[in-house]
Amino acid sequence: MAKMVSPKLTTWQQNSEELGRIAAEQLIERIEHPRTTLPRHITVKGRLLEGETVRQLG
């Protein structure tokens, strides 16, 4: 949808494949070990795709 908007939006592109893999692994872990699985903070790498909605400040 961001491709159709004017001005071109700045967006964050994340690795959807890695995000899905990690989510599936976490779901399986919770199913197999429901009482021993602790919440975790997981970071999935991504990159900023600059559009026309950002500019240098200062």
VMD Tcl script that builds the backbone (N, CA, C; Angstrom):
set m [mol new atoms 174]
animate dup $m
set s [atomselect $m all]
$s set {name element resname resid chain x y z} {
  {N N MET 1 A 0.815 -1.180 0.000}
  {CA C MET 1 A 0.000 0.000 0.000}
  {C C MET 1 A 0.875 1.266 0.000}
  {N N ALA 2 A 2.019 1.197 0.690}
  {CA C ALA 2 A 2.897 2.369 0.772}
  {C C ALA 2 A 3.414 2.782 -0.603}
  {N N LYS 3 A 3.448 1.861 -1.549}
  {CA C LYS 3 A 3.934 2.186 -2.893}
  {C C LYS 3 A 2.959 3.057 -3.676}
  {N N MET 4 A 1.681 3.060 -3.254}
  {CA C MET 4 A 0.655 3.793 -4.004}
  {C C MET 4 A 0.399 5.191 -3.443}
  {N N VAL 5 A 0.997 5.525 -2.307}
  {CA C VAL 5 A 0.736 6.795 -1.640}
  {C C VAL 5 A 1.722 7.857 -2.130}
  {N N SER 6 A 1.230 9.078 -2.243}
  {CA C SER 6 A 2.090 10.187 -2.612}
  {C C SER 6 A 1.991 11.250 -1.530}
  {N N PRO 7 A 3.077 11.742 -0.970}
  {CA C PRO 7 A 4.465 11.435 -1.296}
  {C C PRO 7 A 4.823 10.021 -0.849}
  {N N LYS 8 A 5.887 9.502 -1.423}
  {CA C LYS 8 A 6.342 8.157 -1.116}
  {C C LYS 8 A 6.689 8.063 0.375}
  {N N LEU 9 A 6.088 7.086 1.065}
  {CA C LEU 9 A 6.284 6.942 2.500}
  {C C LEU 9 A 7.630 6.306 2.832}
  {N N THR 10 A 8.169 6.693 3.964}
  {CA C THR 10 A 9.335 6.016 4.514}
  {C C THR 10 A 8.815 4.811 5.280}
  {N N THR 11 A 9.376 3.647 5.031}
  {CA C THR 11 A 8.882 2.417 5.647}
  {C C THR 11 A 10.033 1.610 6.232}
  {N N TRP 12 A 9.682 0.652 7.060}
  {CA C TRP 12 A 10.642 -0.270 7.647}
  {C C TRP 12 A 10.383 -1.638 7.038}
  {N N GLN 13 A 11.378 -2.191 6.384}
  {CA C GLN 13 A 11.249 -3.509 5.759}
  {C C GLN 13 A 11.875 -4.528 6.687}
  {N N GLN 14 A 11.082 -5.508 7.117}
  {CA C GLN 14 A 11.622 -6.545 7.987}
  {C C GLN 14 A 11.666 -7.869 7.243}
  {N N ASN 15 A 12.477 -8.759 7.741}
  {CA C ASN 15 A 12.643 -10.068 7.125}
  {C C ASN 15 A 11.450 -10.933 7.527}
  {N N SER 16 A 10.419 -10.978 6.694}
  {CA C SER 16 A 9.186 -11.701 7.007}
  {C C SER 16 A 9.417 -13.195 7.145}
  {N N GLU 17 A 10.329 -13.737 6.351}
  {CA C GLU 17 A 10.615 -15.171 6.428}
  {C C GLU 17 A 11.219 -15.522 7.789}
  {N N GLU 18 A 12.177 -14.740 8.241}
  {CA C GLU 18 A 12.798 -14.985 9.542}
  {C C GLU 18 A 11.789 -14.770 10.670}
  {N N LEU 19 A 10.973 -13.751 10.554}
  {CA C LEU 19 A 9.948 -13.471 11.556}
  {C C LEU 19 A 8.976 -14.652 11.679}
  {N N GLY 20 A 8.542 -15.195 10.567}
  {CA C GLY 20 A 7.641 -16.354 10.570}
  {C C GLY 20 A 8.298 -17.590 11.152}
  {N N ARG 21 A 9.569 -17.810 10.802}
  {CA C ARG 21 A 10.291 -18.972 11.329}
  {C C ARG 21 A 10.419 -18.896 12.842}
  {N N ILE 22 A 10.794 -17.736 13.346}
  {CA C ILE 22 A 10.958 -17.563 14.786}
  {C C ILE 22 A 9.616 -17.716 15.499}
  {N N ALA 23 A 8.558 -17.145 14.924}
  {CA C ALA 23 A 7.225 -17.260 15.526}
  {C C ALA 23 A 6.791 -18.716 15.605}
  {N N ALA 24 A 7.042 -19.486 14.546}
  {CA C ALA 24 A 6.675 -20.903 14.545}
  {C C ALA 24 A 7.487 -21.674 15.593}
  {N N GLU 25 A 8.772 -21.384 15.695}
  {CA C GLU 25 A 9.604 -22.046 16.704}
  {C C GLU 25 A 9.104 -21.750 18.115}
  {N N GLN 26 A 8.744 -20.496 18.366}
  {CA C GLN 26 A 8.254 -20.109 19.689}
  {C C GLN 26 A 6.914 -20.779 19.999}
  {N N LEU 27 A 6.038 -20.883 19.008}
  {CA C LEU 27 A 4.748 -21.537 19.195}
  {C C LEU 27 A 4.933 -23.006 19.531}
  {N N ILE 28 A 5.808 -23.675 18.796}
  {CA C ILE 28 A 6.085 -25.095 19.073}
  {C C ILE 28 A 6.651 -25.264 20.471}
  {N N GLU 29 A 7.562 -24.379 20.864}
  {CA C GLU 29 A 8.155 -24.439 22.203}
  {C C GLU 29 A 7.072 -24.298 23.279}
  {N N ARG 30 A 6.134 -23.394 23.085}
  {CA C ARG 30 A 5.066 -23.201 24.077}
  {C C ARG 30 A 4.112 -24.387 24.120}
  {N N ILE 31 A 3.859 -25.001 22.979}
  {CA C ILE 31 A 2.987 -26.172 22.946}
  {C C ILE 31 A 3.662 -27.349 23.650}
  {N N GLU 32 A 4.951 -27.560 23.365}
  {CA C GLU 32 A 5.670 -28.697 23.939}
  {C C GLU 32 A 6.016 -28.492 25.409}
  {N N HIS 33 A 6.233 -27.268 25.836}
  {CA C HIS 33 A 6.634 -26.959 27.218}
  {C C HIS 33 A 5.824 -25.772 27.736}
  {N N PRO 34 A 4.515 -25.946 27.956}
  {CA C PRO 34 A 3.662 -24.802 28.304}
  {C C PRO 34 A 3.988 -24.144 29.642}
  {N N ARG 35 A 4.541 -24.861 30.577}
  {CA C ARG 35 A 4.787 -24.295 31.901}
  {C C ARG 35 A 6.229 -23.837 32.099}
  {N N THR 36 A 7.100 -24.179 31.187}
  {CA C THR 36 A 8.515 -23.841 31.366}
  {C C THR 36 A 9.013 -22.779 30.397}
  {N N THR 37 A 8.186 -22.383 29.449}
  {CA C THR 37 A 8.606 -21.398 28.459}
  {C C THR 37 A 8.424 -19.990 29.026}
  {N N LEU 38 A 9.493 -19.221 29.037}
  {CA C LEU 38 A 9.452 -17.847 29.532}
  {C C LEU 38 A 9.344 -16.870 28.371}
  {N N PRO 39 A 8.685 -15.735 28.587}
  {CA C PRO 39 A 8.635 -14.715 27.530}
  {C C PRO 39 A 10.046 -14.257 27.167}
  {N N ARG 40 A 10.259 -13.979 25.888}
  {CA C ARG 40 A 11.561 -13.531 25.406}
  {C C ARG 40 A 11.390 -12.307 24.528}
  {N N HIS 41 A 12.405 -11.468 24.525}
  {CA C HIS 41 A 12.457 -10.336 23.609}
  {C C HIS 41 A 13.273 -10.788 22.403}
  {N N ILE 42 A 12.673 -10.754 21.231}
  {CA C ILE 42 A 13.334 -11.218 20.013}
  {C C ILE 42 A 13.432 -10.055 19.035}
  {N N THR 43 A 14.605 -9.861 18.457}
  {CA C THR 43 A 14.822 -8.798 17.489}
  {C C THR 43 A 15.042 -9.410 16.113}
  {N N VAL 44 A 14.284 -8.941 15.157}
  {CA C VAL 44 A 14.435 -9.377 13.767}
  {C C VAL 44 A 14.994 -8.194 12.992}
  {N N LYS 45 A 16.074 -8.422 12.285}
  {CA C LYS 45 A 16.720 -7.344 11.539}
  {C C LYS 45 A 15.823 -6.844 10.405}
  {N N GLY 46 A 16.065 -5.607 10.059}
  {CA C GLY 46 A 15.331 -4.988 8.966}
  {C C GLY 46 A 16.135 -3.828 8.428}
  {N N ARG 47 A 15.492 -3.049 7.569}
  {CA C ARG 47 A 16.189 -1.879 7.041}
  {C C ARG 47 A 15.181 -0.780 6.732}
  {N N LEU 48 A 15.664 0.446 6.827}
  {CA C LEU 48 A 14.846 1.618 6.564}
  {C C LEU 48 A 14.846 1.903 5.068}
  {N N LEU 49 A 13.660 2.022 4.509}
  {CA C LEU 49 A 13.512 2.385 3.101}
  {C C LEU 49 A 13.032 3.826 3.070}
  {N N GLU 50 A 13.963 4.741 2.797}
  {CA C GLU 50 A 13.632 6.163 2.819}
  {C C GLU 50 A 12.743 6.537 1.645}
  {N N GLY 51 A 11.693 7.255 1.979}
  {CA C GLY 51 A 10.801 7.778 0.958}
  {C C GLY 51 A 10.946 9.285 0.901}
  {N N GLU 52 A 9.841 9.952 0.661}
  {CA C GLU 52 A 9.858 11.412 0.566}
  {C C GLU 52 A 9.284 12.056 1.826}
  {N N THR 53 A 9.100 11.280 2.886}
  {CA C THR 53 A 8.488 11.792 4.107}
  {C C THR 53 A 9.503 12.010 5.220}
  {N N VAL 54 A 10.794 11.973 4.900}
  {CA C VAL 54 A 11.848 12.269 5.873}
  {C C VAL 54 A 12.810 13.283 5.275}
  {N N ARG 55 A 13.500 13.979 6.161}
  {CA C ARG 55 A 14.525 14.920 5.687}
  {C C ARG 55 A 15.555 15.118 6.786}
  {N N GLN 56 A 16.693 15.635 6.436}
  {CA C GLN 56 A 17.744 15.939 7.391}
  {C C GLN 56 A 17.316 17.131 8.248}
  {N N LEU 57 A 17.554 17.028 9.558}
  {CA C LEU 57 A 17.247 18.138 10.456}
  {C C LEU 57 A 18.529 18.814 10.876}
  {N N GLY 58 A 18.426 20.111 11.146}
  {CA C GLY 58 A 19.584 20.822 11.692}
  {C C GLY 58 A 20.349 21.475 10.625}
}
mol reanalyze $m
mol bondsrecalc $m
mol representation Tube
mol addrep $m
